Amino acid sequence: MWHGPAVHRRKLGEELRGLRDQRGLTSGQAARLVGWHQSKVSRIETGRSGVKPADVIRLLDAYEVRDARLRMLLGALADSADDAGQHWARAYRGLLPPQYRDFISLESRARTARTLETSVVPGLLQTPAYARAVTRAALGSLPPDKVDSLVEVRLARQEVLRGDPPLTLNAVLDEGVLRRQVGGPAAMRGQLRHLLEAAAWPHVSLQVIPFQYGGYVGLTGPFIIFSFPDISDLDVVVLDHLTSSLYLERREDLEAYSGAFQTVQSLALSCEDSLDLIARTARQAPGRSGASGEA
């Protein structure tokens, strides 16, 4: 189990160690090639210290790695470990705790996200009104200006769904997510309509587990699995807690959570039937007067 940037550092270290082994070099020989002490190479390979992208390039040159795509990806991985998050997030460094900046970094660099949500709409699909209500409920002691800033961060994160290529998002929601009136009826109707609009994007799939299924694996806690392009064994499971996030990247953890996600997908309604349920729920949502709408 790793927290924050250690995920990036350890993965990068594994890749660099593998490339060194392919060249038949010891860590001491590699260090001499780039003019470092052997302990620096060892710390990088074990993830105990970060490494600048320029230093990664020096190692790749020493290992005679010419693959442009691999060089770019490892350099980007070093950059994410050294300065977690997208550039826009730097403006919020004083507000965002380290684990949230690390989560943004993972999310911004992932190719695919698979998420099970049991209580709230996934952050990447939240409307401003819904996001504000969730933030106020979770962090009610914050002053209004900080709540507004956190909502801005959540909305900025959604740009990953509009990137080139965009993040592929596969989300499974408990029916309770649709029924809980977060922010009041008007905000909830707007949120449900937004889910229907987002599901029309080719890189977003939504499924709902209806109440009729009762208990199921994952019911006691949401999770998200990030998958990354082209770098081996880089998937990460993220578990959110009230005050921190936990990152799991052991093979057995990844297999367990991947299997759990496949299970909940099989229990959930099809994408088409899920959208029908979302649309019906939106129509049935209470009006401003508190009366139910048409079914």
BABA-902984 format. One record per residue: z, x, y of N, C-alpha, C, O, CB in turn. Coordinates in steps of 0.001 Angstrom, whole numbers, padded with zeros to 6 digits, always signed. Glycine has a CB too. Layout:
ZXYZXYZXYZXYZXY
...
//
This chain:
+000000+000846-001182+000000+000000+000000+000000+000889+001243+000763+001850+001338+001225-000961+000000
-000876+000545+002195-001014+001328+003406-000945+000404+004600-001288-000775+004515-002327+002128+003404
-000502+000949+005703-000389+000179+006927-001278+000814+007983-001318+002036+008123+001083+000101+007409
-001992-000028+008728-002734+000413+009894-003760+001479+009619-004484+001408+008626-001806+000904+010901
-003834+002498+010515-004893+003488+010423-004850+004324+009155-005837+004983+008830-004830+004383+011596
-003736+004317+008427-003667+005080+007182-004743+004637+006207-005221+005446+005411-002290+004933+006542
-005137+003357+006251-006218+002872+005389-007492+003650+005668-008152+004126+004744-006455+001359+005598
-007838+003781+006949-009048+004494+007340-008943+005976+006963-009883+006554+006416-009297+004341+008854
-007791+006580+007260-007629+008009+007000-007737+008321+005519-008401+009281+005126-006292+008496+007534
-007081+007508+004694-007102+007803+003260-008498+007649+002678-008935+008468+001869-006132+006894+002518
-009200+006588+003097-010540+006379+002584-011469+007508+003003-012253+008006+002195-011085+005044+003061
-011384+007907+004252-012209+009010+004734-011878+010289+003980-012774+011042+003598-012012+009215+006243
-010586+010532+003766-010181+011729+003034-010743+011752+001623-011169+012802+001141-008672+011824+002982
-010749+010594+000952-011310+010527-000396-012797+010883-000397-013266+011631-001254-011104+009128-000986
-013530+010338+000575-014964+010623+000646-015215+012105+000889-016084+012701+000251-015621+009792+001752
-014463+012702+001803-014668+014115+002120-014278+015008+000944-014939+016012+000676-013861+014503+003363
-013217+014647+000252-012818+015430-000916-013889+015355-001999-014192+016355-002649-011468+014935-001464
-014461+014163-002192-015518+014031-003184-016746+014874-002839-017354+015484-003719-015915+012578-003320
-017104+014903-001564-018255+015710-001144-017965+017202-001309-018849+017971-001687-018623+015401+000321
-016733+017607-001026-016363+019014-001233-016448+019377-002712-016958+020438-003070-014937+019289-000701
-015944+018485-003569-016001+018755-005009-017447+018876-005489-017753+019708-006344-015279+017645-005789
-018334+018043-004936-019746+018122-005320-020354+019473-004987-021270+019928-005673-020538+017027-004636
-019855+020118-003940-020349+021442-003556-019656+022543-004342-020022+023712-004216-020150+021669-002061
-018657+022189-005156-017961+023188-005945-017062+024092-005128-016863+025256-005476-018943+024011-006679
-016515+023560-004037-015667+024351-003153-014204+023967-003320-013888+022806-003580-016097+024170-001696
-013318+024933-003173-011895+024642-003065-011597+024267-001623-012414+024502-000732-011025+025856-003524
-010428+023686-001395-010073+023339-000019-009939+024589+000840-010242+024556+002033-008768+022536+000012
-009488+025687+000247-009390+026937+000991-010760+027468+001385-010949+027924+002513-008649+027976+000172
-011719+027413+000463-013080+027853+000780-013701+026981+001868-014372+027483+002769-013958+027827-000479
-013473+025676+001777-013994+024773+002804-013390+025099+004166-014092+025102+005178-013704+023308+002433
-012091+025374+004189-011430+025695+005449-012007+026960+006067-012204+027022+007281-009929+025855+005235
-012277+027959+005255-012844+029204+005792-014238+028985+006359-014611+029618+007347-012891+030279+004708
-015017+028091+005739-016373+027823+006225-016366+027245+007640-017285+027499+008420-017090+026863+005279
-015342+026473+007970-015296+025835+009296-014273+026481+010217-014076+026026+011343-014982+024356+009153
-013620+027540+009747-012684+028262+010601-011340+027596+010789-010705+027748+011833-013291+028467+011913
-010897+026844+009765-009611+026164+009850-008642+026777+008842-009018+027585+007993-009773+024645+009599
-007381+026363+008968-006402+026687+007939-006552+025695+006792-006902+024534+007007-004953+026663+008512
-006289+026154+005581-006433+025294+004406-005588+024039+004513-005987+022985+004018-006058+026053+003152
-004418+024129+005155-003536+022964+005249-004179+021835+006041-003894+020666+005782-002211+023355+005891
-005047+022161+007009-005707+021109+007791-006664+020311+006908-006710+019083+006988-006470+021720+008992
-007425+021008+006070-008326+020326+005152-007521+019452+004193-007913+018324+003894-009186+021346+004370
-006406+019975+003720-005573+019221+002786-005009+017967+003441-004997+016901+002825-004435+020097+002261
-004541+018080+004682-003982+016912+005367-005051+015853+005597-004779+014658+005477-003352+017323+006704
-006271+016284+005929-007362+015324+006146-007692+014609+004840-007858+013390+004822-008625+016038+006706
-007785+015361+003751-008198+014783+002479-007148+013849+001894-007488+012929+001150-008505+015879+001495
-005890+014069+002214-004831+013198+001688-004481+012070+002651-003615+011246+002357-003584+014015+001386
-005155+012031+003807-004913+010962+004770-003649+011121+005569-003213+010174+006223-004871+009672+004074
-003041+012301+005538-001797+012496+006273-002018+012759+007752-001080+012662+008543-001026+013631+005674
-003244+013092+008137-003541+013280+009554-004943+012768+009839-005795+012725+008952-003406+014771+009962
-005169+012385+011076-006476+011913+011482-007440+013069+011685-007056+014238+011653-006368+011092+012749
-008697+012713+011895-009720+013732+012115-010736+013175+013103-011129+012012+013012-010411+014153+010771
-011158+014009+014044-012133+013580+015028-013522+013525+014398-013812+014293+013481-012124+014521+016243
-014383+012629+014878-015754+012559+014343-016474+013897+014373-017229+014211+013453-016559+011548+015121
-016251+014697+015424-016918+016003+015511-016474+016925+014379-017265+017718+013869-016628+016664+016869
-015196+016814+013987-014710+017658+012886-015275+017190+011547-015522+018001+010654-013171+017649+012840
-015476+015885+011411-016120+015379+010195-017531+015948+010084-017953+016354+009002-016158+013824+010193
-018250+015981+011181-019610+016531+011168-019591+018006+010785-020484+018468+010074-020280+016350+012543
-018586+018754+011245-018477+020169+010862-018299+020315+009353-018901+021188+008728-017301+020838+011597
-017470+019454+008780-017280+019505+007330-018558+019110+006598-018925+019742+005608-016127+018586+006908
-019234+018073+007077-020469+017646+006422-021545+018725+006503-022322+018906+005566-020980+016351+007050
-021588+019433+007616-022527+020563+007726-022182+021641+006704-023064+022202+006056-022506+021159+009159
-020881+021924+006568-020453+022947+005612-020757+022531+004183-021024+023382+003335-018961+023228+005764
-020719+021217+003902-021005+020723+002563-022494+020424+002364-022907+019932+001314-020186+019475+002289
-023289+020730+003393-024744+020555+003348-025137+019105+003045-026065+018839+002280-025351+021486+002296
-024400+018174+003671-024715+016748+003537-025760+016403+004588-025482+016478+005785-023429+015850+003696
-026951+016027+004155-028052+015746+005081-028348+014254+005228-029117+013858+006104-029297+016458+004619
-027753+013442+004390-028007+011996+004432-027545+011444+005777-026347+011392+006054-027281+011263+003257
-028505+011030+006617-028182+010595+007980-027278+009366+007982-026359+009259+008795-029463+010295+008754
-027552+008436+007058-026750+007216+007000-025312+007528+006625-024387+006988+007232-027349+006227+006002
-025107+008385+005642-023758+008742+005224-023030+009487+006332-021843+009254+006557-023798+009590+003952
-023722+010374+007020-023103+011108+008127-022652+010144+009226-021566+010292+009786-024086+012152+008701
-023488+009170+009525-023140+008205+010563-021937+007359+010150-021040+007114+010956-024336+007303+010871
-021923+006916+008897-020842+006059+008429-019506+006798+008392-018478+006246+008785-021169+005513+007051
-019522+008032+007926-018272+008786+007873-017791+009143+009273-016587+009168+009530-018449+010056+007037
-018717+009417+010167-018329+009652+011546-017715+008411+012171-016735+008495+012911-019523+010105+012357
-018306+007250+011863-017763+005988+012378-016391+005697+011780-015511+005173+012462-018723+004827+012078
-016211+006035+010510-014922+005822+009873-013858+006699+010518-012722+006265+010711-015010+006107+008371
-014226+007934+010851-013289+008810+011559-012951+008241+012918-011800+008293+013351-013867+010218+011708
-013944+007701+013591-013726+007116+014914-012786+005920+014818-011938+005729+015689-015065+006694+015551
-012927+005118+013774-012065+003943+013635-010637+004350+013315-009694+003678+013733-012599+003009+012547
-010464+005447+012574-009115+005923+012269-008472+006554+013493-007256+006484+013676-009148+006928+011117
-009307+007175+014336-008778+007864+015506-008498+006920+016662-007567+007142+017435-009736+008931+015949
-009313+005848+016788-009165+004925+017919-009485+003526+017417-010598+003027+017588-010099+005326+019126
-008492+002904+016795-008733+001645+016105-009186+000554+017058-008687+000432+018176-007488+001205+015377
-010147-000240+016587-010589-001381+017341-011849-001141+018123-012253+000006+018312-009534-001807+018246
-012472-002187+018577-013662-002062+019382-013285-001622+020793-012121-001696+021187-014439-003385+019410
-014290-001160+021553-014013-000621+022872-013359-001642+023790-012505-001281+024600-015282-000118+023495
-013747-002925+023678-013165-003933+024551-011664-004068+024333-010927-004461+025238-013843-005270+024329
-011215-003735+023111-009791-003905+022803-008919-002896+023542-007711-003099+023665-009562-003776+021304
-009520-001802+024039-008711-000800+024732-008036-001375+025968-006955-000930+026353-009569+000390+025121
-008673-002364+026593-008079-002974+027783-006788-003711+027458-006003-004010+028358-009065-003930+028431
-006559-004009+026172-005386-004778+025769-004386-003923+024981-003483-004458+024337-005815-005982+024933
-004545-002611+025031-003699-001750+024192-002219-001962+024467-001405-001891+023546-004053-000287+024415
-001851-002224+025736-000448-002413+026048+000111-003725+025532+001327-003887+025431-000248-002334+027515
-000761-004658+025208-000341-005979+024730-000372-006092+023219+000496-006729+022622-001218-007046+025327
-001379-005471+022592-001584-005652+021157-000740-004669+020370-000768-003471+020651-003062-005485+020797
+000009-005149+019391+000750-004221+018523-000224-003410+017679-001350-003850+017446+001744-004988+017610
+000193-002222+017214-000718-001352+016457-001367-002041+015271-002549-001819+015011+000020-000141+015973
-000617-002887+014531-001203-003497+013346-002320-004471+013702-003250-004658+012917-000134-004211+012546
-002239-005097+014884-003305-006007+015299-004538-005213+015716-005661-005617+015416-002830-006913+016457
-004343-004083+016405-005483-003225+016751-006164-002712+015487-007390-002617+015432-005027-002037+017631
-005371-002386+014480-005950-001905+013230-006732-003007+012525-007786-002756+011941-004855-001367+012310
-006207-004232+012585-006916-005360+011992-008264-005569+012694-009278-005796+012033-006056-006643+012076
-008276-005494+014017-009518-005638+014776-010515-004567+014373-011713-004832+014271-009246-005566+016284
-010017-003351+014143-010900-002265+013727-011543-002560+012382-012748-002380+012212-010131-000953+013661
-010743-003011+011428-011286-003366+010119-012317-004489+010243-013404-004413+009671-010156-003785+009167
-011965-005517+010986-012829-006682+011135-014152-006314+011802-015206-006824+011424-012121-007763+011942
-014093-005434+012789-015296-005094+013545-016251-004223+012746-017438-004163+013064-014921-004391+014829
-015756-003544+011714-016594-002633+010943-016970-003172+009566-017769-002566+008853-015893-001319+010787
-016391-004313+009198-016665-004886+007878-018050-005529+007846-018590-005932+008876-015587-005924+007505
-018605-005614+006647-019853-006339+006449-019581-007775+006002-020310-008697+006367-020732-005617+005419
-018506-007955+005196-018175-009271+004662-016668-009499+004756-015878-008576+004556-018659-009408+003196
-016279-010735+005062-014875-011136+005035-014750-012385+004177-015462-013368+004385-014324-011388+006477
-013837-012338+003209-013520-013499+002385-012091-013885+002691-011183-013066+002550-013721-013207+000857
-011875-015126+003108-010530-015503+003539-010113-016848+002980-010903-017789+002899-010452-015533+005048
-008849-016908+002596-008206-018164+002224-007200-018488+003315-006321-017678+003613-007516-018075+000809
-007321-019672+003915-006382-020104+004948-005720-021403+004504-006393-022366+004139-007100-020288+006317
-004396-021411+004542-003645-022571+004069-002986-023361+005187-002515-024474+004955-002600-022130+003096
-002942-022808+006407-002216-023475+007487-003041-023677+008751-002948-024729+009383-000995-022690+007824
-003850-022682+009132-004584-022762+010396-006042-022359+010180-006383-021723+009183-003926-021859+011471
-006874-022733+011110-008284-022344+011094-008373-020829+011250-007624-020263+012045-009086-023072+012226
-009266-020146+010517-009424-018696+010690-009684-018343+012149-010389-019066+012853-010571-018172+009813
-009115-017231+012599-009239-016837+013988-010674-016726+014468-010959-017025+015628-008554-015547+014197
-011588-016300+013599-012984-016140+013993-013676-017466+014247-014779-017491+014793-013731-015381+012936
-013048-018571+013860-013671-019882+014014-012876-020799+014932-013160-021994+015005-013836-020535+012664
-011888-020258+015630-011050-021088+016482-011693-021327+017844-012327-020433+018404-009686-020446+016656
-011527-022521+018365-011934-022823+019734-010857-022316+020694-009736-022045+020264-012175-024355+019924
-011173-022184+021981-010155-021727+022944-008903-022607+022956-007784-022095+022972-010752-021686+024340
-009091-023943+022948-007930-024834+022997-007071-024686+021749-005844-024654+021838-008378-026289+023155
-007707-024597+020592-006971-024444+019341-006258-023087+019305-005091-023003+018921-007924-024586+018130
-006969-022028+019708-006378-020688+019709-005164-020623+020622-004166-019983+020291-007413-019648+020141
-005248-021286+021773-004117-021280+022703-002924-022009+022086-001786-021558+022215-004512-021935+024050
-003179-023120+021424-002085-023868+020808-001429-023069+019685-000204-023063+019561-002595-025207+020269
-002230-022400+018873-001683-021588+017785-000848-020443+018352+000250-020171+017865-002819-021034+016890
-001366-019776+019378-000663-018640+019962+000658-019073+020590+001674-018396+020434-001541-017953+021006
+000644-020189+021291+001885-020691+021893+002910-021048+020822+004101-020782+020981+001596-021918+022773
+002444-021650+019735+003370-022041+018669+003977-020817+017986+005164-020803+017660+002651-022915+017634
+003152-019791+017774+003628-018611+017049+004430-017675+017936+005353-017010+017467+002459-017862+016450
+004082-017620+019218+004705-016663+020138+005148-017391+021407+004785-017010+022520+003723-015501+020487
+005928-018433+021216+006310-019284+022336+007114-018593+023419+007192-019099+024538+007080-020426+021834
+007722-017434+023113+008546-016748+024108+007722-015925+025090+008261-015437+026083+009544-015855+023418
+006424-015760+024831+005589-014959+025720+005287-015715+027011+005148-016938+026992+004283-014567+025018
+005184-014998+028135+004793-015662+029386+003347-016132+029303+002566-015587+028522+004977-014713+030594
+002982-017129+030091+001641-017718+030011+000508-016704+030165-000516-016832+029494+001496-018774+031063
+000664-015696+031035-000433-014747+031234-000701-013924+029986-001850-013578+029713-000125-013825+032399
+000335-013606+029227+000142-012855+027995-000464-013735+026905-001268-013272+026096+001469-012266+027521
-000069-015007+026891-000705-015938+025960-002200-016010+026247-003018-015979+025328-000063-017347+026061
-002551-016105+027529-003963-016158+027909-004705-014903+027457-005844-014987+026999-004100-016331+029426
-004064-013739+027583-004707-012494+027171-004929-012453+025668-005972-011988+025207-003871-011299+027603
-003961-012935+024902-004122-012961+023449-005229-013924+023029-005947-013660+022065-002806-013355+022777
-005369-015029+023742-006468-015949+023464-007801-015274+023780-008769-015447+023038-006312-017256+024282
-007865-014514+024862-009081-013773+025199-009450-012795+024085-010622-012649+023738-008900-013018+026526
-008446-012133+023534-008692-011193+022435-009260-011934+021233-010230-011485+020623-007392-010449+022043
-008666-013053+020896-009137-013811+019728-010589-014253+019902-011376-014198+018957-008243-015039+019490
-010936-014686+021096-012311-015123+021354-013264-013935+021358-014398-014052+020894-012397-015873+022692
-012816-012789+021878-013664-011591+021873-013937-011129+020448-015027-010639+020154-013005-010458+022677
-012959-011281+019563-013151-010893+018170-014317-011644+017526-014964-011130+016614-011876-011142+017378
-014579-012849+018001-015602-013683+017381-017016-013145+017578-017961-013642+016966-015518-015077+017932
-017163-012133+018426-018481-011530+018627-019027-010895+017352-020234-010686+017231-018411-010490+019726
-018136-010582+016392-018631-009996+015134-019538-010974+014389-020362-010562+013573-017452-009584+014231
-019384-012264+014671-020240-013267+014026-021599-013378+014715-022487-014084+014237-019548-014629+014025
-021755-012684+015833-023019-012726+016567-023658-011346+016635-024599-011135+017400-022800-013273+017980
-023158-010413+015848-023667-009047+015880-024998-008916+015156-025567-009900+014683-022657-008103+015271
-025476-007693+015080-026735-007394+014398-026520-006164+013501-026623-005029+013966-027899-007145+015436
-026220-006395+012212-026110-007706+011556-024743-008332+011822-023785-007626+012139-026343-007572+010035
-024652-009647+011696-023353-010297+011886-022467-010130+010664-022944-009869+009560-023538-011779+012193
-021194-010282+010878-020246-010333+009767-020534-011573+008930-020718-012664+009471-018774-010340+010282
-020574-011407+007609-020682-012552+006707-019276-013066+006422-018423-012326+005933-021423-012167+005378
-019043-014337+006730-017711-014928+006579-017755-016028+005529-018492-017005+005665-017194-015488+007931
-016958-015858+004480-016790-016873+003447-015346-017364+003516-014420-016634+003163-017139-016307+002016
-015159-018592+003968-013811-019101+004196-013528-020304+003312-014353-021210+003189-013620-019470+005664
-012346-020300+002698-011850-021433+001937-010602-021937+002662-009663-021177+002897-011540-021041+000436
-010601-023224+003013-009505-023809+003773-008796-024877+002944-009437-025668+002253-010020-024407+005092
-007483-024888+003022-006730-025996+002468-006983-027227+003338-007167-027097+004548-005206-025659+002386
-006994-028408+002745-007230-029625+003523-006197-029798+004633-006472-030419+005659-007214-030844+002608
-005004-029242+004415-003977-029328+005447-004393-028687+006752-003925-029091+007816-002717-028693+004965
-005275-027682+006690-005785-027055+007907-006523-028083+008762-006443-028049+009990-006718-025873+007561
-007244-029001+008107-008009-030013+008828-007117-031121+009359-007427-031722+010387-009078-030602+007929
-006024-031397+008684-005187-032549+009017-004116-032234+010057-003688-033124+010792-004531-033075+007772
-003682-030982+010125-002596-030635+011053-003108-030708+012488-004097-030057+012825-002032-029213+010747
-002458-031480+013319-002921-031730+014684-002471-030615+015630-001622-030828+016495-002401-033088+015183
-003039-029447+015458-002712-028306+016313-003322-028519+017695-004537-028659+017831-003219-026976+015686
-002470-028541+018718-002962-028723+020070-003206-030159+020463-003614-030421+021594-004200-027971+020241
-002969-031101+019564-003181-032509+019871-004528-033007+019377-005389-032212+018999-003067-032737+021357
-004714-034323+019379-005932-034916+018821-007227-034432+019462-008191-034157+018748-005861-036391+018949
-007274-034321+020778-008514-033913+021439-008893-032487+021050-010051-032210+020739-008371-034025+022965
-007913-031583+021067-008188-030197+020676-008628-030126+019221-009497-029331+018861-006948-029316+020898
-008014-030969+018384-008343-030930+016963-009742-031467+016703-010463-030931+015862-007322-031726+016161
-010133-032512+017411-011493-033024+017239-012515-031965+017653-013526-031767+016979-011697-034318+018063
-012240-031290+018763-013144-030230+019194-013204-029102+018185-014268-028526+017957-012719-029690+020541
-012065-028779+017576-012032-027713+016572-012824-028092+015331-013558-027266+014788-010594-027389+016187
-012685-029317+014882-013413-029748+013693-014916-029783+013959-015710-029423+013090-012922-031129+013236
-015305-030214+015151-016731-030190+015485-017258-028754+015503-018385-028489+015085-016978-030865+016851
-016433-027841+015988-016852-026433+016013-017027-025887+014597-017946-025106+014350-015826-025581+016782
-016174-026279+013678-016332-025843+012288-017674-026311+011736-018358-025559+011042-015177-026379+011413
-018050-027543+012040-019343-028052+011576-020494-027249+012175-021477-026968+011489-019495-029538+011934
-020380-026882+013436-021435-026093+014079-021509-024689+013479-022597-024178+013213-021193-026009+015598
-020344-024065+013268-020327-022707+012727-020873-022672+011310-021523-021701+010922-018912-022139+012755
-020619-023713+010533-021093-023746+009152-022605-023812+009065-023168-023575+007996-020495-024921+008425
-023277-024127+010162-024740-024142+010167-025325-022740+010263-026513-022543+010010-025250-024989+011318
-024486-021755+010632-024975-020378+010690-025187-019871+009270-024359-020143+008401-023983-019459+011466
-026262-019146+009009-026543-018715+007633-025531-017725+007073-025438-017563+005856-027904-018102+007571
-024774-017062+007935-023815-016050+007464-022385-016590+007402-021445-015821+007200-023859-014825+008375
-022210-017905+007572-020878-018512+007486-020892-019601+006425-021746-020487+006454-020434-019091+008862
-019957-019542+005495-019797-020612+004510-018365-021115+004553-017417-020333+004619-020165-020121+003081
-018224-022436+004513-016916-023071+004553-016752-023974+003341-017646-024749+003002-016733-023872+005859
-015595-023865+002692-015241-024771+001604-013815-025246+001808-012988-024529+002371-015402-024084+000221
-013532-026447+001351-012208-027039+001527-011629-027382+000162-012305-027955-000692-012275-028302+002430
-010360-027018-000026-009633-027440-001225-008903-028734-000883-007969-028710-000081-008626-026325-001722
-009302-029864-001470-008670-031145-001115-007261-031250-001679-006900-030564-002635-009515-032314-001623
-006477-032123-001063-005088-032314-001488-004974-032664-002964-003970-032344-003599-004438-033399-000661
-005990-033316-003517-005895-033815-004883-005678-032716-005911-005225-032993-007021-007132-034576-005227
-005996-031461-005558-005826-030381-006524-004384-029922-006651-004057-029175-007573-006687-029216-006141
-003518-030352-005749-002117-029956-005862-001943-028464-005659-002487-027887-004718-001561-030361-007215
-001170-027833-006562-000930-026406-006430-002098-025575-006925-002847-026002-007804+000314-026024-007175
-002252-024378-006353-003311-023458-006765-002931-022041-006354-002065-021849-005500-004679-023864-006143
-003567-021068-006951-003278-019677-006622-003603-019437-005151-004665-019827-004667-004084-018707-007533
-002686-018797-004457-002890-018547-003037-002249-019571-002130-002203-019364-000918-004331-018490-002750
-001751-020672-002675-001182-021729-001847-000022-021218-000989+000193-021697+000124-000711-022881-002723
+000721-020243-001517+001916-019770-000810+001614-018757+000282+002519-018362+001016+002876-019165-001787
+000370-018328+000406+000095-017352+001451-001381-017068+001627-002086-016841+000644+000808-016080+001155
-001870-017077+002875-003270-016767+003138-003544-015271+002972-002626-014452+003011-003657-017222+004547
-004797-014935+002791-005184-013526+002715-006641-013395+003127-007383-014376+003158-004960-012952+001283
-007034-012181+003439-008418-011888+003786-008826-010590+003115-008052-009634+003074-008605-011800+005322
-010042-010556+002589-010588-009366+001939-011771-008877+002771-012755-009596+002943-011020-009666+000455
-011670-007655+003283-012768-007054+004027-013562-006141+003097-012988-005339+002361-012241-006268+005258
-014883-006271+003139-015774-005378+002395-016664-004657+003390-017073-005222+004404-016630-006163+001348
-016963-003381+003082-017682-002517+004006-018977-002019+003385-019072-001886+002165-016810-001338+004425
-019976-001743+004220-021276-001325+003683-021314+000142+003299-020822+001003+004028-022358-001602+004687
-021906+000414+002141-022383+001752+001792-021334+002798+001441-021670+003791+000796-023160+002258+002894
-020085+002619+001836-019052+003591+001477-018297+003056+000277-017812+001925+000298-018082+003869+002673
-018194+003865-000771-017616+003394-002027-016128+003095-001877-015403+003775-001152-017833+004428-003129
-015694+002044-002595-014270+001743-002744-013551+001616-001405-012471+002179-001225-013605+002815-003574
-014136+000886-000473-013533+000776+000848-012946-000605+001123-012398-000829+002203-014552+001105+001898
-013048-001535+000175-012523-002878+000402-011017-002834+000670-010302-001990+000131-012823-003781-000806
-010556-003753+001507-009143-003823+001887-008713-005284+001897-009431-006147+002402-008895-003160+003282
-007539-005556+001336-006920-006882+001426-005872-006832+002530-005080-005892+002602-006278-007319+000053
-005872-007845+003389-004889-007907+004474-004042-009159+004289-004559-010267+004146-005587-007906+005875
-002724-008954+004297-001764-010054+004229-001014-010083+005547-000410-009084+005938-000778-009895+003013
-001045-011208+006232-000365-011336+007515+001041-011880+007328+001264-012834+006583-001159-012240+008455
+001989-011251+008024+003362-011733+008069+003718-012015+009518+002917-011755+010415+004350-010706+007437
+004895-012535+009751+005283-012936+011098+005277-011765+012064+004844-011911+013207+006653-013574+011077
+005751-010603+011624+005885-009466+012540+004997-008283+012178+005018-007275+012885+007311-009013+012575
+004225-008367+011115+003411-007222+010723+002304-007676+009773+002251-008835+009360+004284-006130+010059
+001428-006741+009443+000377-006979+008458+000493-005935+007361+000882-004796+007619-001034-006940+009116
+000158-006319+006149+000211-005415+005009-001204-005211+004492-001944-006176+004303+001143-005968+003890
-001585-003946+004262-002922-003600+003800-002834-003111+002358-002070-002197+002050-003571-002521+004716
-003618-003726+001481-003643-003363+000068-005024-002837-000283-006029-003486+000005-003269-004574-000831
-005081-001652-000910-006391-001122-001269-006415-000490-002658-007402+000148-003024-006826-000107-000246
-005343-000658-003442-005381-000197-004830-006361-001056-005613-006515-002247-005339-003967-000247-005478
-007019-000448-006582-008026-001171-007347-007453-002420-007999-008111-003460-008018-008626-000268-008403
-006238-002336-008533-005660-003502-009202-005371-004631-008201-005501-005806-008544-004368-003105-009939
-004980-004280-006970-004752-005299-005949-006064-005971-005556-006136-007194-005429-004080-004682-004714
-007100-005154-005366-008405-005700-004992-008940-006630-006074-009479-007695-005775-009404-004568-004732
-008788-006224-007330-009263-007066-008424-008479-008371-008486-009053-009432-008731-009155-006323-009757
-007162-008293-008262-006337-009503-008319-006724-010483-007214-006865-011679-007467-004848-009143-008204
-006894-009987-006005-007211-010889-004892-008659-011357-004937-008957-012486-004546-006935-010201-003561
-009557-010505-005409-010941-010952-005573-011011-012058-006617-011736-013039-006445-011856-009771-005976
-010254-011897-007701-010208-012939-008716-009588-014218-008193-010038-015316-008520-009442-012459-009918
-008542-014073-007368-007919-015259-006783-008891-015994-005869-008919-017225-005843-006660-014872-006007
-009694-015227-005112-010644-015887-004217-011720-016612-005013-012125-017715-004644-011286-014868-003265
-012184-016011-006091-013162-016697-006939-012574-017987-007502-013273-018992-007628-013623-015777-008086
-011286-017952-007840-010635-019144-008384-010580-020264-007344-010912-021410-007647-009217-018804-008869
-010164-019937-006126-010053-020994-005122-011441-021507-004717-011591-022680-004376-009291-020479-003882
-012445-020640-004753-013805-021113-004487-014243-022127-005542-014904-023117-005230-014789-019931-004448
-013866-021867-006789-014265-022779-007864-013520-024111-007773-014052-025143-008180-014011-022132-009230
-012299-024097-007243-011530-025328-007085-011997-026133-005876-011898-027360-005863-010049-025008-006953
-012499-025444-004876-012852-026096-003620-014091-026966-003772-014885-026792-004697-013078-025058-002533
-014236-027897-002853-015456-028683-002782-016644-027784-002472-016473-026696-001923-015328-029785-001726
-017830-028227-002817-019029-027490-002435-019109-027419-000914-018422-028165-000216-020304-028156-003026
-019949-026522-000403-020094-026414+001047-020536-027755+001645-020018-028172+002680-021108-025305+001406
-021484-028422+001001-021979-029696+001516-020883-030753+001525-020700-031452+002522-023165-030180+000685
-020152-030874+000418-019083-031873+000353-017933-031511+001298-017272-032392+001848-018561-032005-001091
-017703-030212+001481-016662-029779+002413-016997-030190+003841-016125-030643+004582-016473-028261+002336
-018263-030033+004227-018672-030431+005578-018573-031942+005754-018240-032426+006836-020107-029961+005867
-018862-032681+004691-018692-034133+004754-017228-034489+005008-016926-035384+005798-019186-034794+003448
-016322-033780+004330-014895-034046+004518-014460-033685+005937-013696-034423+006560-014060-033261+003489
-014941-032559+006444-014605-032162+007818-015099-033215+008816-014382-033594+009743-015221-030777+008150
-016338-033680+008609-016901-034687+009521-016100-035988+009465-015842-036604+010499-018377-034962+009173
-015705-036408+008253-014905-037644+008134-013557-037480+008805-013066-038393+009469-014708-038029+006656
-012959-036305+008628-011659-036049+009242-011762-036090+010761-010866-036600+011433-011105-034694+008784
-012855-035553+011304-013053-035579+012757-013184-037010+013257-012654-037349+014315-014298-034768+013149
-013885-037848+012506-014064-039243+012922-012758-040023+012831-012523-040952+013604-015136-039921+012064
-011910-039637+011878-010656-040351+011665-009520-039846+012544-008437-040432+012559-010256-040247+010226
-009761-038758+013279-008707-038184+014100-008245-039184+015143-009076-039906+015693-009185-036897+014771
-006946-039256+015440-006433-040204+016430-007082-039995+017783-007366-038863+018173-004923-040076+016556
-007317-041086+018501-007845-040991+019852-006745-040689+020836-005590-040524+020443-008557-042268+020242
-007078-040614+022103-006082-040294+023127-004964-041325+023168-003825-041021+023521-006743-040198+024495
-005316-042548+022798-004293-043599+022818-003402-043605+021597-002392-044305+021526-004943-044931+022947
-003836-042759+020597-003057-042687+019368-003616-043574+018270-003133-043533+017138-001632-043065+019642
-004650-044394+018594-005251-045259+017560-006236-044462+016761-006824-043505+017263-005943-046493+018180
-006425-044853+015502-007362-044151+014641-008769-044545+014989-009023-045682+015387-007079-044436+013172
-009712-043592+014840-011105-043874+015059-011709-044517+013827-011016-044798+012849-011853-042610+015427
-013010-044744+013889-013675-045373+012748-013759-044407+011590-013833-043194+011787-015074-045860+013130
-013747-044937+010397-013781-044099+009205-015178-043649+008938-015419-042928+007970-013228-044831+008000
//
